[in-house]
Amino acid sequence: MLVIPIHTLSDTAQIGVIDAFILREGTDYGHRDIPIEEKRDRVRKLLDDGLAEIRFYPETEFIDIVLKGSE
């Protein structure tokens, strides 16, 4: 597993990784509809604040965003 710092990705790649995460089945934001831009901002803030990290698993070529300390 590799940890990919958010700042090493282009803006387009950042949006792609964040969108893949928030659009994944099972990601639940509750009963209220939240615009995708707000969801992106929330995830980006977690990444920028160091509370979450991007993980890449080379053996499966899977990329994920994980809250730190949630393992």
N, CA, C and O atoms as a GROMACS GRO file, in nm:
protein
  284
    1MET      N    1   0.084  -0.117   0.000
    1MET     CA    2   0.000   0.000   0.000
    1MET      C    3   0.089   0.124   0.000
    1MET      O    4   0.188   0.131   0.073
    2LEU      N    5   0.053   0.220  -0.083
    2LEU     CA    6   0.124   0.347  -0.091
    2LEU      C    7   0.032   0.460  -0.049
    2LEU      O    8  -0.085   0.462  -0.087
    3VAL      N    9   0.083   0.553   0.030
    3VAL     CA   10   0.008   0.673   0.065
    3VAL      C   11   0.048   0.781  -0.035
    3VAL      O   12   0.166   0.810  -0.054
    4ILE      N   13  -0.053   0.839  -0.099
    4ILE     CA   14  -0.030   0.942  -0.201
    4ILE      C   15  -0.071   1.078  -0.144
    4ILE      O   16  -0.190   1.101  -0.121
    5PRO      N   17   0.024   1.167  -0.120
    5PRO     CA   18  -0.011   1.301  -0.070
    5PRO      C   19  -0.098   1.375  -0.173
    5PRO      O   20  -0.067   1.373  -0.293
    6ILE      N   21  -0.203   1.439  -0.128
    6ILE     CA   22  -0.297   1.508  -0.216
    6ILE      C   23  -0.226   1.612  -0.303
    6ILE      O   24  -0.262   1.628  -0.419
    7HIS      N   25  -0.128   1.681  -0.250
    7HIS     CA   26  -0.062   1.789  -0.324
    7HIS      C   27   0.026   1.739  -0.438
    7HIS      O   28   0.070   1.818  -0.521
    8THR      N   29   0.052   1.607  -0.444
    8THR     CA   30   0.134   1.553  -0.552
    8THR      C   31   0.050   1.521  -0.676
    8THR      O   32   0.104   1.488  -0.782
    9LEU      N   33  -0.081   1.530  -0.664
    9LEU     CA   34  -0.171   1.502  -0.776
    9LEU      C   35  -0.213   1.632  -0.843
    9LEU      O   36  -0.226   1.735  -0.778
   10SER      N   37  -0.234   1.626  -0.973
   10SER     CA   38  -0.287   1.742  -1.046
   10SER      C   39  -0.429   1.770  -0.997
   10SER      O   40  -0.491   1.685  -0.934
   11ASP      N   41  -0.479   1.888  -1.027
   11ASP     CA   42  -0.616   1.923  -0.988
   11ASP      C   43  -0.717   1.824  -1.047
   11ASP      O   44  -0.812   1.783  -0.981
   12THR      N   45  -0.694   1.786  -1.172
   12THR     CA   46  -0.784   1.691  -1.238
   12THR      C   47  -0.780   1.555  -1.169
   12THR      O   48  -0.884   1.492  -1.148
   13ALA      N   49  -0.660   1.509  -1.134
   13ALA     CA   50  -0.646   1.380  -1.065
   13ALA      C   51  -0.710   1.386  -0.926
   13ALA      O   52  -0.773   1.290  -0.883
   14GLN      N   53  -0.692   1.497  -0.857
   14GLN     CA   54  -0.754   1.512  -0.724
   14GLN      C   55  -0.905   1.498  -0.733
   14GLN      O   56  -0.966   1.424  -0.656
   15ILE      N   57  -0.966   1.568  -0.828
   15ILE     CA   58  -1.111   1.561  -0.844
   15ILE      C   59  -1.152   1.418  -0.881
   15ILE      O   60  -1.254   1.369  -0.832
   16GLY      N   61  -1.076   1.353  -0.966
   16GLY     CA   62  -1.108   1.216  -1.005
   16GLY      C   63  -1.106   1.120  -0.888
   16GLY      O   64  -1.197   1.037  -0.873
   17VAL      N   65  -1.005   1.130  -0.804
   17VAL     CA   66  -0.994   1.042  -0.687
   17VAL      C   67  -1.106   1.072  -0.588
   17VAL      O   68  -1.169   0.981  -0.535
   18ILE      N   69  -1.130   1.200  -0.563
   18ILE     CA   70  -1.235   1.239  -0.468
   18ILE      C   71  -1.372   1.196  -0.520
   18ILE      O   72  -1.452   1.141  -0.445
   19ASP      N   73  -1.399   1.220  -0.650
   19ASP     CA   74  -1.528   1.180  -0.707
   19ASP      C   75  -1.547   1.029  -0.702
   19ASP      O   76  -1.656   0.982  -0.671
   20ALA      N   77  -1.443   0.954  -0.733
   20ALA     CA   78  -1.454   0.808  -0.728
   20ALA      C   79  -1.490   0.763  -0.586
   20ALA      O   80  -1.568   0.669  -0.568
   21PHE      N   81  -1.434   0.831  -0.487
   21PHE     CA   82  -1.464   0.798  -0.348
   21PHE      C   83  -1.608   0.833  -0.311
   21PHE      O   84  -1.680   0.750  -0.255
   22ILE      N   85  -1.650   0.955  -0.341
   22ILE     CA   86  -1.783   0.997  -0.296
   22ILE      C   87  -1.897   0.936  -0.376
   22ILE      O   88  -2.010   0.928  -0.329
   23LEU      N   89  -1.867   0.891  -0.497
   23LEU     CA   90  -1.972   0.830  -0.580
   23LEU      C   91  -1.979   0.678  -0.563
   23LEU      O   92  -2.068   0.613  -0.618
   24ARG      N   93  -1.885   0.623  -0.487
   24ARG     CA   94  -1.882   0.479  -0.465
   24ARG      C   95  -2.007   0.435  -0.389
   24ARG      O   96  -2.051   0.503  -0.297
   25GLU      N   97  -2.062   0.323  -0.428
   25GLU     CA   98  -2.178   0.268  -0.357
   25GLU      C   99  -2.144   0.250  -0.210
   25GLU      O  100  -2.034   0.209  -0.174
   26GLY      N  101  -2.240   0.282  -0.125
   26GLY     CA  102  -2.220   0.263   0.018
   26GLY      C  103  -2.174   0.388   0.089
   26GLY      O  104  -2.173   0.392   0.212
   27THR      N  105  -2.136   0.493   0.013
   27THR     CA  106  -2.099   0.619   0.077
   27THR      C  107  -2.228   0.693   0.107
   27THR      O  108  -2.297   0.737   0.015
   28ASP      N  109  -2.260   0.706   0.234
   28ASP     CA  110  -2.388   0.761   0.275
   28ASP      C  111  -2.368   0.894   0.346
   28ASP      O  112  -2.287   0.904   0.438
   29TYR      N  113  -2.440   0.995   0.303
   29TYR     CA  114  -2.431   1.126   0.365
   29TYR      C  115  -2.558   1.161   0.441
   29TYR      O  116  -2.581   1.278   0.472
   30GLY      N  117  -2.640   1.062   0.471
   30GLY     CA  118  -2.760   1.086   0.550
   30GLY      C  119  -2.882   1.108   0.463
   30GLY      O  120  -2.885   1.072   0.345
   31HIS      N  121  -2.984   1.167   0.524
   31HIS     CA  122  -3.113   1.183   0.458
   31HIS      C  123  -3.121   1.306   0.369
   31HIS      O  124  -3.212   1.316   0.286
   32ARG      N  125  -3.031   1.398   0.384
   32ARG     CA  126  -3.034   1.523   0.308
   32ARG      C  127  -2.950   1.509   0.182
   32ARG      O  128  -2.839   1.456   0.187
   33ASP      N  129  -3.002   1.556   0.069
   33ASP     CA  130  -2.923   1.558  -0.054
   33ASP      C  131  -2.817   1.667  -0.043
   33ASP      O  132  -2.848   1.782  -0.011
   34ILE      N  133  -2.694   1.629  -0.069
   34ILE     CA  134  -2.583   1.723  -0.060
   34ILE      C  135  -2.522   1.736  -0.200
   34ILE      O  136  -2.491   1.635  -0.263
   35PRO      N  137  -2.506   1.858  -0.250
   35PRO     CA  138  -2.446   1.876  -0.382
   35PRO      C  139  -2.306   1.817  -0.389
   35PRO      O  140  -2.234   1.817  -0.289
   36ILE      N  141  -2.268   1.768  -0.506
   36ILE     CA  142  -2.137   1.705  -0.521
   36ILE      C  143  -2.024   1.802  -0.486
   36ILE      O  144  -1.921   1.759  -0.434
   37GLU      N  145  -2.041   1.929  -0.515
   37GLU     CA  146  -1.936   2.027  -0.483
   37GLU      C  147  -1.912   2.034  -0.332
   37GLU      O  148  -1.798   2.046  -0.288
   38GLU      N  149  -2.020   2.027  -0.254
   38GLU     CA  150  -2.006   2.029  -0.108
   38GLU      C  151  -1.938   1.901  -0.058
   38GLU      O  152  -1.856   1.905   0.033
   39LYS      N  153  -1.974   1.789  -0.118
   39LYS     CA  154  -1.910   1.662  -0.081
   39LYS      C  155  -1.760   1.668  -0.112
   39LYS      O  156  -1.678   1.627  -0.030
   40ARG      N  157  -1.726   1.720  -0.231
   40ARG     CA  158  -1.585   1.735  -0.268
   40ARG      C  159  -1.512   1.822  -0.167
   40ARG      O  160  -1.403   1.787  -0.122
   41ASP      N  161  -1.572   1.934  -0.130
   41ASP     CA  162  -1.509   2.026  -0.035
   41ASP      C  163  -1.485   1.959   0.099
   41ASP      O  164  -1.380   1.979   0.161
   42ARG      N  165  -1.581   1.880   0.145
   42ARG     CA  166  -1.567   1.811   0.274
   42ARG      C  167  -1.451   1.712   0.271
   42ARG      O  168  -1.370   1.707   0.364
   43VAL      N  169  -1.443   1.633   0.164
   43VAL     CA  170  -1.336   1.532   0.153
   43VAL      C  171  -1.201   1.601   0.137
   43VAL      O  172  -1.103   1.562   0.200
   44ARG      N  173  -1.196   1.705   0.051
   44ARG     CA  174  -1.069   1.777   0.031
   44ARG      C  175  -1.021   1.838   0.163
   44ARG      O  176  -0.901   1.837   0.190
   45LYS      N  177  -1.112   1.892   0.244
   45LYS     CA  178  -1.072   1.949   0.373
   45LYS      C  179  -1.012   1.842   0.464
   45LYS      O  180  -0.911   1.867   0.530
   46LEU      N  181  -1.072   1.723   0.466
   46LEU     CA  182  -1.015   1.614   0.546
   46LEU      C  183  -0.874   1.580   0.500
   46LEU      O  184  -0.785   1.556   0.581
   47LEU      N  185  -0.854   1.579   0.368
   47LEU     CA  186  -0.722   1.549   0.312
   47LEU      C  187  -0.624   1.662   0.343
   47LEU      O  188  -0.511   1.637   0.387
   48ASP      N  189  -0.666   1.786   0.320
   48ASP     CA  190  -0.580   1.902   0.346
   48ASP      C  191  -0.542   1.914   0.493
   48ASP      O  192  -0.430   1.953   0.525
   49ASP      N  193  -0.634   1.881   0.582
   49ASP     CA  194  -0.610   1.891   0.726
   49ASP      C  195  -0.533   1.771   0.782
   49ASP      O  196  -0.500   1.768   0.901
   50GLY      N  197  -0.503   1.672   0.696
   50GLY     CA  198  -0.429   1.555   0.741
   50GLY      C  199  -0.511   1.455   0.819
   50GLY      O  200  -0.455   1.368   0.886
   51LEU      N  201  -0.644   1.467   0.813
   51LEU     CA  202  -0.731   1.374   0.886
   51LEU      C  203  -0.764   1.250   0.804
   51LEU      O  204  -0.812   1.150   0.857
   52ALA      N  205  -0.739   1.257   0.673
   52ALA     CA  206  -0.761   1.143   0.584
   52ALA      C  207  -0.642   1.137   0.488
   52ALA      O  208  -0.568   1.234   0.473
   53GLU      N  209  -0.627   1.022   0.424
   53GLU     CA  210  -0.518   1.006   0.328
   53GLU      C  211  -0.564   0.923   0.210
   53GLU      O  212  -0.657   0.842   0.219
   54ILE      N  213  -0.496   0.945   0.098
   54ILE     CA  214  -0.522   0.867  -0.023
   54ILE      C  215  -0.430   0.746  -0.020
   54ILE      O  216  -0.309   0.760   0.000
   55ARG      N  217  -0.487   0.629  -0.039
   55ARG     CA  218  -0.408   0.506  -0.040
   55ARG      C  219  -0.425   0.435  -0.174
   55ARG      O  220  -0.536   0.421  -0.225
   56PHE      N  221  -0.312   0.392  -0.228
   56PHE     CA  222  -0.312   0.317  -0.353
   56PHE      C  223  -0.256   0.178  -0.324
   56PHE      O  224  -0.152   0.163  -0.262
   57TYR      N  225  -0.329   0.077  -0.372
   57TYR     CA  226  -0.291  -0.062  -0.352
   57TYR      C  227  -0.246  -0.118  -0.487
   57TYR      O  228  -0.330  -0.156  -0.569
   58PRO      N  229  -0.113  -0.122  -0.512
   58PRO     CA  230  -0.062  -0.162  -0.644
   58PRO      C  231  -0.105  -0.302  -0.689
   58PRO      O  232  -0.125  -0.325  -0.808
   59GLU      N  233  -0.119  -0.393  -0.596
   59GLU     CA  234  -0.152  -0.531  -0.632
   59GLU      C  235  -0.291  -0.543  -0.693
   59GLU      O  236  -0.316  -0.634  -0.772
   60THR      N  237  -0.381  -0.452  -0.657
   60THR     CA  238  -0.517  -0.454  -0.712
   60THR      C  239  -0.548  -0.328  -0.793
   60THR      O  240  -0.655  -0.318  -0.854
   61GLU      N  241  -0.454  -0.233  -0.795
   61GLU     CA  242  -0.471  -0.104  -0.862
   61GLU      C  243  -0.594  -0.030  -0.810
   61GLU      O  244  -0.663   0.039  -0.885
   62PHE      N  245  -0.621  -0.044  -0.681
   62PHE     CA  246  -0.734   0.020  -0.615
   62PHE      C  247  -0.685   0.143  -0.541
   62PHE      O  248  -0.581   0.140  -0.475
   63ILE      N  249  -0.761   0.250  -0.552
   63ILE     CA  250  -0.727   0.373  -0.480
   63ILE      C  251  -0.844   0.406  -0.388
   63ILE      O  252  -0.960   0.390  -0.426
   64ASP      N  253  -0.813   0.453  -0.268
   64ASP     CA  254  -0.916   0.479  -0.169
   64ASP      C  255  -0.876   0.600  -0.086
   64ASP      O  256  -0.760   0.641  -0.083
   65ILE      N  257  -0.974   0.657  -0.020
   65ILE     CA  258  -0.951   0.763   0.078
   65ILE      C  259  -0.995   0.708   0.212
   65ILE      O  260  -1.107   0.660   0.228
   66VAL      N  261  -0.905   0.716   0.309
   66VAL     CA  262  -0.928   0.653   0.439
   66VAL      C  263  -0.903   0.755   0.549
   66VAL      O  264  -0.805   0.830   0.544
   67LEU      N  265  -0.991   0.759   0.648
   67LEU     CA  266  -0.967   0.842   0.765
   67LEU      C  267  -0.848   0.786   0.841
   67LEU      O  268  -0.839   0.665   0.862
   68LYS      N  269  -0.757   0.872   0.882
   68LYS     CA  270  -0.642   0.825   0.958
   68LYS      C  271  -0.689   0.771   1.092
   68LYS      O  272  -0.778   0.828   1.156
   69GLY      N  273  -0.630   0.661   1.133
   69GLY     CA  274  -0.664   0.599   1.260
   69GLY      C  275  -0.787   0.510   1.254
   69GLY      O  276  -0.833   0.462   1.357
   70SER      N  277  -0.840   0.487   1.133
   70SER     CA  278  -0.961   0.404   1.121
   70SER      C  279  -0.930   0.259   1.084
   70SER      O  280  -1.022   0.181   1.060
   71GLU      N  281  -0.802   0.224   1.080
   71GLU     CA  282  -0.766   0.087   1.041
   71GLU      C  283  -0.803  -0.010   1.149
   71GLU      O  284  -0.780  -0.130   1.134
   0.00000   0.00000   0.00000
